[in-house]
């Protein structure tokens, strides 16, 4: 069933970097804050390095940086995807990614 354009949407993105150094992780987090924060319709934004202290069997440790955005509506998310700032983030940062996993949850 397709999500209604008026439902909220949580957009979770997990990046594994080619260069897994602390500096590379910090640069990607900084780029998230520069390009992906404060888009219209954003209810929540967070970006950060994986919390390496958590090593339980259920913790996924195969990524370096996580990005979580909650949008008021699916339509807000769709506008974010097409925004120039989002496109610039991808253009400038994608060469550093070994893998990107995206989990979108509507509500």
C-alpha positions in Angstrom: 0.0 0.0 0.0 1.5 3.4 -1.0 1.9 6.0 1.7 -0.5 8.9 1.7 1.2 12.2 0.8 -0.2 13.6 4.1 1.4 10.9 6.3 4.7 11.7 8.1 7.8 10.0 7.0 11.0 8.9 8.8 14.0 8.8 6.4 16.9 6.9 7.9 20.2 6.7 6.0 23.3 4.7 7.0 26.6 5.4 5.3 29.6 3.1 5.2 32.6 5.0 4.0 35.6 4.0 1.8 37.9 5.8 4.2 36.6 4.8 7.7 38.9 7.2 9.6 37.6 9.6 12.3 38.3 12.6 10.0 36.3 11.1 7.1 33.4 10.4 9.4 33.5 13.9 10.9 33.6 15.4 7.4 30.4 13.5 6.3 28.6 14.5 9.5 29.5 18.2 8.9 28.3 17.9 5.3 25.0 16.5 6.5 24.5 19.5 8.8 25.5 21.9 6.0 23.2 20.5 3.3 20.5 18.4 4.8 19.4 20.3 7.9 16.5 22.8 8.0 14.6 21.7 4.9 11.0 22.8 4.8 8.7 20.2 6.6 11.5 18.7 8.7 10.3 17.8 12.1 13.5 16.1 13.3 17.1 16.0 12.0 20.1 14.2 13.4 23.4 13.1 12.0 26.3 11.5 13.7 28.9 8.8 13.9 27.9 5.3 14.9 27.9 4.9 18.7 30.8 2.5 18.8 30.4 1.8 22.5 27.3 -0.2 21.7 28.5 -3.7 20.7 25.4 -5.8 21.6 24.6 -8.8 19.3 21.6 -6.8 17.9 23.7 -3.7 17.0 24.5 -3.2 13.4 28.2 -2.2 13.3 28.7 -2.2 9.6 28.1 1.6 9.0 30.0 4.7 10.0 27.5 7.6 9.9 23.8 7.7 10.5 21.3 10.3 9.3 17.7 10.5 10.5 15.2 12.9 9.2 11.5 13.0 10.1 9.3 14.9 7.7 5.8 16.2 8.5 4.5 14.7 5.3 5.6 12.4 2.5 5.2 15.4 0.2 7.8 17.3 2.3 10.2 14.3 2.0 9.7 14.2 -1.8 10.5 17.9 -2.1 13.6 17.3 0.0 14.8 14.6 -2.4 14.5 17.0 -5.3 16.1 20.0 -3.6 19.3 21.5 -4.9 20.9 21.3 -1.4 20.2 17.5 -1.3 21.5 17.0 -4.9 24.7 19.0 -4.0 25.3 16.8 -1.0 25.1 13.7 -3.1 27.3 15.2 -5.8 30.0 16.3 -3.4 29.9 13.3 -1.0 29.0 10.2 -3.0 32.5 9.4 -4.0 33.3 8.7 -0.3 30.6 6.1 0.1 31.3 2.4 0.0 27.6 1.6 0.7 24.4 3.5 1.5 21.4 1.9 3.1 18.1 3.9 3.2 15.1 3.0 5.4 11.9 5.0 4.9 9.0 4.5 7.3 5.7 6.2 6.8 3.3 6.9 9.7 
